Amino acid sequence: MNQLQISTQEYSKYKDTITQFLKDNNLYDCLAHHNQLVVMDQTFTCWEVFYIFVEENLEETLFWNSDISNYDGVFTHSDLIKVLLKLYENAFNNKSSLQQNGPLFNVIEEESEDQEEIIQKKQYQKQQPSELNDDQKLRLIYEMKTISIKQWNRIVKDDLESSGFVQGRNDERLYDACVKIVKSGNSRLFVIDPETLMFQGVIHQKDILSFLIKGFTQYLGAVLKQQNNILSQHQLSIKAFFSNHYLSKEIITCKENETVYQVFYTMMHNNKSFIIPIVNSNNQYIGQINRRDIVLIIKNGLFELFSQTASQLLVFLQNEKAHIPAYIYYSKQFFSMDQTIKEVVENLVLSDSSALICLAENKEVQAIITISDILKFILKDAH
């Protein structure tokens, strides 16, 4: 049977069986022992948080607010990027991060300038940051080492993920937790012990896919064993997925000569994607940059990379990742329309970016699929 000729009934049965599997298991079943929580005090400086992320290879950290004696948000790779972009921009524009949004500072600043100077300054500030001079580099490092996360939250409170996080009891159905994750737009859920009300761990979208891979094959086989159904062999094509759901999904790329600052800015503000494919002047794919790559920049202290081109960063990342076993193992980057959903899901789990790219014959980017896309496809109640 041709994969695209699978009937609507069989297509629905496949999704229904996955849904039932998720409903038959709870968060505790999926919670990995290694997904322990790290908690930091909000008085930690940006510098301290950055390097704890690097040394401990963290995905996220919870912040403890001593003023309210409770947790007060989560800090992720996305926040690392947002903070670094803003600090770099302010250093380039010779502005103080602590003072820039204060109303008193703005009034005093504008009263000392005539209107023409103000217009010229605003136009200058809209320029994309380029290479920092020595004084600006010192300002960047100084602010990293002196500004605490608590102070930073007051500056750009709405821009960080600290404003809230998704929670679920450990006895909650895995299906209900998935719906929470998809509807909130988050990629993780914090698990709570219902008896102690303490955080027990964190579950990522990738953990859910890994759990599905381990348990669903046997589960699906038992359900469909008597039907001799093609779906018992997971032969539902990823092409059917795109035909029914994400054919019109916009693909955002960056050119190889764009600065690293521009790439990360596009990733976080214009696209909010896990990855940005980098293409040449003919729109042919030459590599990708993902959110986790910010860790390698911080690890090496190479903040000047923000002013270099995307192609230069790709060379740096290739050299760095070649020496790190974890990156060699989690090296999947691509999928093809000839693969089944099961094969694509397995490759997503082995990707370091939670996303895969499909290339056309001319090497142009044809499609991008993420773990969130897969969960939305599975969950009927998530839209």
C-alpha positions as CSV (number, residue, x, y, z in Angstrom):
1,M,0.0,0.0,0.0
2,N,1.3,3.5,-0.9
3,Q,2.0,5.6,2.2
4,L,0.0,8.5,0.8
5,Q,-3.0,6.2,0.2
6,I,-3.6,5.4,3.8
7,S,-7.2,6.0,4.5
8,T,-8.5,8.7,6.8
9,Q,-9.8,6.1,9.2
10,E,-6.4,4.4,9.5
11,Y,-4.7,7.8,9.8
12,S,-7.1,8.7,12.7
13,K,-6.6,5.3,14.3
14,Y,-2.8,5.8,14.4
15,K,-3.2,9.1,16.2
16,D,-5.9,7.7,18.5
17,T,-3.6,4.9,19.6
18,I,-0.8,7.3,20.4
19,T,-3.3,9.5,22.4
20,Q,-4.5,6.4,24.4
21,F,-0.9,5.5,25.1
22,L,-0.3,9.0,26.6
23,K,-3.5,8.7,28.6
24,D,-2.4,5.4,30.0
25,N,0.8,6.7,31.4
26,N,1.5,9.5,33.9
27,L,4.3,12.1,34.4
28,Y,6.1,9.9,36.9
29,D,6.5,7.2,34.3
30,C,8.2,9.6,32.0
31,L,10.3,11.5,34.5
32,A,14.0,10.7,33.9
33,H,16.3,10.4,36.9
34,H,18.9,12.7,35.3
35,N,16.4,15.5,34.9
36,Q,17.0,17.0,38.3
37,L,16.4,20.6,39.1
38,V,19.0,23.2,39.7
39,V,18.0,26.2,41.8
40,M,19.8,29.6,41.9
41,D,19.2,32.7,43.9
42,Q,18.2,35.7,41.9
43,T,21.1,37.7,43.4
44,F,23.5,35.7,41.2
45,T,25.1,37.9,38.6
46,C,24.6,37.3,34.8
47,W,28.2,36.2,34.6
48,E,27.7,33.6,37.4
49,V,24.6,32.2,35.8
50,F,26.2,32.0,32.3
51,Y,29.1,30.0,33.6
52,I,27.0,27.7,35.8
53,F,25.0,26.9,32.6
54,V,28.3,26.0,30.8
55,E,30.0,24.0,33.6
56,E,26.8,22.0,34.6
57,N,25.5,21.7,31.0
58,L,22.1,23.0,32.1
59,E,18.9,23.2,30.0
60,E,17.3,25.5,32.6
61,T,17.4,26.7,36.2
62,L,14.7,27.8,38.6
63,F,15.3,31.0,40.5
64,W,14.7,31.4,44.2
65,N,13.4,34.8,45.4
66,S,14.3,35.3,49.0
67,D,11.9,38.2,49.3
68,I,8.9,35.9,48.9
69,S,10.6,32.7,50.0
70,N,9.5,30.9,46.8
71,Y,10.5,30.1,43.3
72,D,10.2,33.0,41.0
73,G,10.7,31.9,37.4
74,V,12.8,29.8,35.1
75,F,15.9,30.8,33.1
76,T,16.7,28.9,29.8
77,H,19.0,29.0,26.8
78,S,16.5,31.5,25.3
79,D,17.1,33.8,28.2
80,L,20.9,33.5,27.9
81,I,20.6,34.7,24.3
82,K,18.2,37.5,25.1
83,V,20.4,38.9,27.9
84,L,23.6,38.6,25.9
85,L,22.0,40.3,22.9
86,K,20.8,43.2,25.0
87,L,24.1,43.6,26.9
88,Y,26.0,43.5,23.7
89,E,23.7,46.1,22.1
90,N,24.0,48.4,25.1
91,A,27.8,48.1,25.2
92,F,28.0,49.0,21.5
93,N,25.7,52.0,22.0
94,N,27.7,53.0,25.2
95,K,24.6,52.7,27.3
96,S,24.1,51.5,30.9
97,S,21.8,48.5,31.0
98,L,20.7,49.4,34.5
99,Q,19.7,53.0,33.6
100,Q,18.4,52.7,30.1
101,N,14.8,52.0,31.0
102,G,14.6,54.2,34.0
103,P,12.2,57.1,33.4
104,L,14.3,59.5,35.4
105,F,17.4,58.7,33.4
106,N,15.5,59.2,30.1
107,V,14.2,62.6,31.2
108,I,17.6,63.9,32.4
109,E,19.2,62.6,29.2
110,E,16.7,64.3,26.9
111,E,16.7,67.6,28.8
112,S,20.4,67.9,28.2
113,E,20.1,67.5,24.4
114,D,18.4,69.4,21.7
115,Q,15.9,67.7,19.4
116,E,18.3,67.2,16.5
117,E,20.8,65.4,18.8
118,I,18.0,63.2,20.2
119,I,17.0,62.1,16.6
120,Q,20.6,61.4,15.6
121,K,21.1,59.3,18.8
122,K,17.9,57.3,18.1
123,Q,19.0,56.6,14.6
124,Y,22.4,55.5,15.8
125,Q,20.9,53.2,18.3
126,K,18.8,51.5,15.6
127,Q,22.0,50.4,13.9
128,Q,22.8,46.7,14.1
129,P,25.7,46.3,16.7
130,S,29.0,45.6,15.1
131,E,32.5,44.9,16.5
132,L,33.1,46.4,20.0
133,N,36.1,48.5,20.8
134,D,38.3,47.8,23.9
135,D,36.3,50.2,26.1
136,Q,33.0,48.6,25.0
137,K,34.3,45.1,25.6
138,L,35.2,46.2,29.2
139,R,31.7,47.6,29.7
140,L,30.2,44.3,28.4
141,I,32.2,42.2,30.9
142,Y,31.7,44.7,33.7
143,E,27.9,44.6,33.4
144,M,27.9,40.8,33.1
145,K,29.8,40.6,36.4
146,T,27.8,43.3,38.3
147,I,24.2,43.0,37.2
148,S,22.2,40.4,39.0
149,I,19.3,38.4,37.5
150,K,17.0,40.1,39.9
151,Q,18.1,43.5,38.6
152,W,17.8,42.2,35.0
153,N,14.2,41.1,35.6
154,R,13.3,44.6,36.6
155,I,14.7,46.0,33.4
156,V,13.1,43.6,30.9
157,K,10.7,41.6,33.0
158,D,8.3,40.7,30.2
159,D,11.0,39.6,27.8
160,L,12.4,36.7,29.9
161,E,10.8,33.3,30.5
162,S,11.0,34.1,34.2
163,S,7.4,35.4,34.0
164,G,6.0,31.9,34.5
165,F,6.4,28.2,33.9
166,V,4.3,25.2,33.3
167,Q,3.7,22.7,36.2
168,G,2.1,19.3,36.6
169,R,1.6,16.7,39.4
170,N,3.6,13.5,39.0
171,D,0.3,11.5,38.9
172,E,-1.1,13.6,36.1
173,R,-1.8,11.9,32.8
174,L,1.1,12.3,30.3
175,Y,-1.5,13.3,27.7
176,D,-2.8,16.2,29.8
177,A,0.8,17.4,30.5
178,C,1.5,17.4,26.7
179,V,-1.6,19.5,26.1
180,K,-0.3,22.0,28.7
181,I,3.1,22.2,27.1
182,V,1.7,22.7,23.6
183,K,-0.9,25.3,24.5
184,S,1.6,27.3,26.6
185,G,4.2,27.3,23.9
186,N,6.9,26.0,26.3
187,S,9.2,23.1,25.7
188,R,9.3,21.8,29.3
189,L,7.1,21.1,32.3
190,F,8.1,21.1,36.0
191,V,6.9,18.0,38.0
192,I,5.4,18.5,41.5
193,D,5.0,15.9,44.2
194,P,1.3,16.2,45.2
195,E,2.0,15.2,48.8
196,T,4.9,17.6,49.5
197,L,4.1,20.2,46.8
198,M,7.9,20.3,46.1
199,F,9.4,20.3,42.6
200,Q,10.5,16.8,41.8
201,G,12.1,17.3,38.4
202,V,11.5,18.6,34.9
203,I,10.2,16.9,31.7
204,H,11.2,18.2,28.3
205,Q,9.5,17.6,25.0
206,K,12.4,15.3,24.0
207,D,11.8,13.2,27.1
208,I,8.2,12.6,26.0
209,L,9.3,11.5,22.5
210,S,12.0,9.2,24.0
211,F,9.3,7.6,26.2
212,L,7.1,7.2,23.2
213,I,9.8,5.4,21.2
214,K,10.6,3.1,24.1
215,G,7.0,2.1,24.9
216,F,4.8,2.8,22.0
217,T,6.1,0.2,19.5
218,Q,5.0,-2.7,21.8
219,Y,1.8,-0.9,22.8
220,L,0.8,-0.2,19.2
221,G,1.7,-3.8,18.1
222,A,-0.6,-5.2,20.8
223,V,-3.5,-3.0,19.8
224,L,-3.2,-3.7,16.0
225,K,-1.8,-7.2,16.1
226,Q,-5.1,-8.9,15.0
227,Q,-5.8,-6.4,12.2
228,N,-2.7,-7.0,10.1
229,N,-2.7,-3.3,9.6
230,I,0.1,-1.4,7.8
231,L,0.2,1.0,10.7
232,S,1.5,-1.7,13.0
233,Q,4.8,-1.3,11.2
234,H,4.7,2.5,11.7
235,Q,4.5,3.1,7.9
236,L,2.7,6.4,8.2
237,S,4.7,8.7,6.0
238,I,6.0,12.1,7.2
239,K,4.8,13.3,3.8
240,A,1.2,12.7,5.0
241,F,1.9,14.7,8.1
242,F,3.0,17.8,6.0
243,S,0.1,17.3,3.5
244,N,-2.4,17.5,6.3
245,H,-0.8,20.0,8.7
246,Y,2.3,22.1,8.0
247,L,2.7,22.5,4.2
248,S,2.3,26.3,4.5
249,K,4.6,26.7,7.5
250,E,6.9,29.7,6.9
251,I,10.6,28.9,6.7
252,I,13.0,31.6,8.0
253,T,16.6,31.5,7.0
254,C,19.6,33.8,7.3
255,K,22.3,34.6,4.8
256,E,25.9,33.4,5.4
257,N,27.2,37.0,5.4
258,E,24.7,38.2,8.1
259,T,26.3,38.8,11.5
260,V,25.9,36.3,14.3
261,Y,24.1,39.0,16.3
262,Q,21.5,39.3,13.5
263,V,21.1,35.5,13.4
264,F,20.4,35.1,17.1
265,Y,18.1,38.2,17.0
266,T,16.1,36.7,14.2
267,M,15.9,33.4,16.1
268,M,14.6,35.0,19.3
269,H,12.5,38.0,18.1
270,N,11.5,37.6,14.5
271,N,11.1,33.8,14.4
272,K,11.3,32.3,17.9
273,S,12.7,29.1,16.5
274,F,15.0,26.5,17.8
275,I,17.2,26.7,14.7
276,I,18.0,29.1,11.9
277,P,19.2,27.5,8.6
278,I,22.1,29.4,7.0
279,V,22.1,29.8,3.2
280,N,24.3,31.2,0.6
281,S,23.5,33.8,-2.1
282,N,21.7,31.1,-4.1
283,N,19.5,30.1,-1.0
284,Q,21.4,26.8,-0.8
285,Y,21.8,25.4,2.7
286,I,25.3,25.5,4.2
287,G,24.6,24.9,7.9
288,Q,22.5,25.7,10.9
289,I,22.7,27.6,14.2
290,N,20.6,26.6,17.2
291,R,19.9,28.0,20.6
292,R,22.3,25.7,22.4
293,D,25.2,27.1,20.4
294,I,25.2,30.1,22.6
295,V,26.7,27.9,25.3
296,L,29.9,27.3,23.2
297,I,30.3,31.1,22.7
298,I,30.0,31.7,26.4
299,K,32.3,28.7,27.2
300,N,35.1,30.2,25.1
301,G,34.4,33.8,26.1
302,L,34.2,34.7,22.4
303,F,31.6,37.4,22.6
304,E,33.3,39.2,19.7
305,L,31.7,36.4,17.5
306,F,28.5,38.5,17.6
307,S,30.1,40.9,15.1
308,Q,31.4,38.1,12.8
309,T,29.4,36.4,10.0
310,A,27.2,33.4,10.3
311,S,29.6,31.4,8.0
312,Q,32.5,32.2,10.5
313,L,30.4,31.0,13.4
314,L,29.6,27.7,11.5
315,V,33.3,27.0,11.1
316,F,33.9,27.7,14.8
317,L,31.0,25.4,15.8
318,Q,32.1,22.6,13.6
319,N,35.6,22.7,15.2
320,E,34.2,22.8,18.7
321,K,31.6,20.1,18.3
322,A,34.1,17.7,16.7
323,H,35.7,17.4,20.2
324,I,32.6,17.0,22.3
325,P,31.1,13.4,22.5
326,A,27.6,14.6,23.2
327,Y,27.5,16.6,20.0
328,I,28.8,13.6,18.0
329,Y,26.0,11.4,19.4
330,Y,23.2,13.9,19.0
331,S,24.2,14.8,15.4
332,K,21.0,14.3,13.4
333,Q,20.1,17.4,11.4
334,F,18.0,16.2,8.5
335,F,14.9,14.2,7.4
336,S,13.5,13.3,4.1
337,M,9.9,13.1,2.8
338,D,10.4,9.4,2.1
339,Q,10.8,8.6,5.8
340,T,8.0,7.5,8.2
341,I,6.9,9.5,11.2
342,K,8.6,7.0,13.4
343,E,11.9,7.4,11.7
344,V,11.7,11.2,11.9
345,V,10.7,11.1,15.6
346,E,13.8,8.9,16.3
347,N,16.0,11.4,14.5
348,L,14.4,14.3,16.4
349,V,15.5,12.6,19.7
350,L,19.0,12.3,18.3
351,S,19.1,16.0,17.3
352,D,20.8,18.6,19.5
353,S,18.4,21.3,18.4
354,S,14.9,19.6,18.7
355,A,14.4,20.3,15.0
356,L,15.2,18.7,11.7
357,I,15.6,20.2,8.2
358,C,14.5,18.7,4.8
359,L,16.5,19.8,1.8
360,A,15.3,19.8,-1.8
361,E,17.5,18.4,-4.6
362,N,18.9,21.9,-5.2
363,K,19.9,22.1,-1.5
364,E,17.3,24.7,-0.7
365,V,15.5,24.3,2.6
366,Q,12.2,22.6,1.8
367,A,10.8,22.1,5.3
368,I,11.6,22.2,9.0
369,I,10.0,20.0,11.6
370,T,10.2,20.4,15.4
371,I,9.2,18.3,18.4
372,S,6.4,20.8,19.0
373,D,5.0,20.0,15.5
374,I,4.9,16.3,16.3
375,L,3.1,16.9,19.6
376,K,0.6,19.2,17.9
377,F,0.0,16.5,15.3
378,I,-0.7,13.9,18.0
379,L,-2.8,15.9,20.4
380,K,-6.4,16.6,19.3
381,D,-7.2,18.9,22.2
382,A,-4.1,21.1,21.9
383,H,-5.5,23.5,19.2
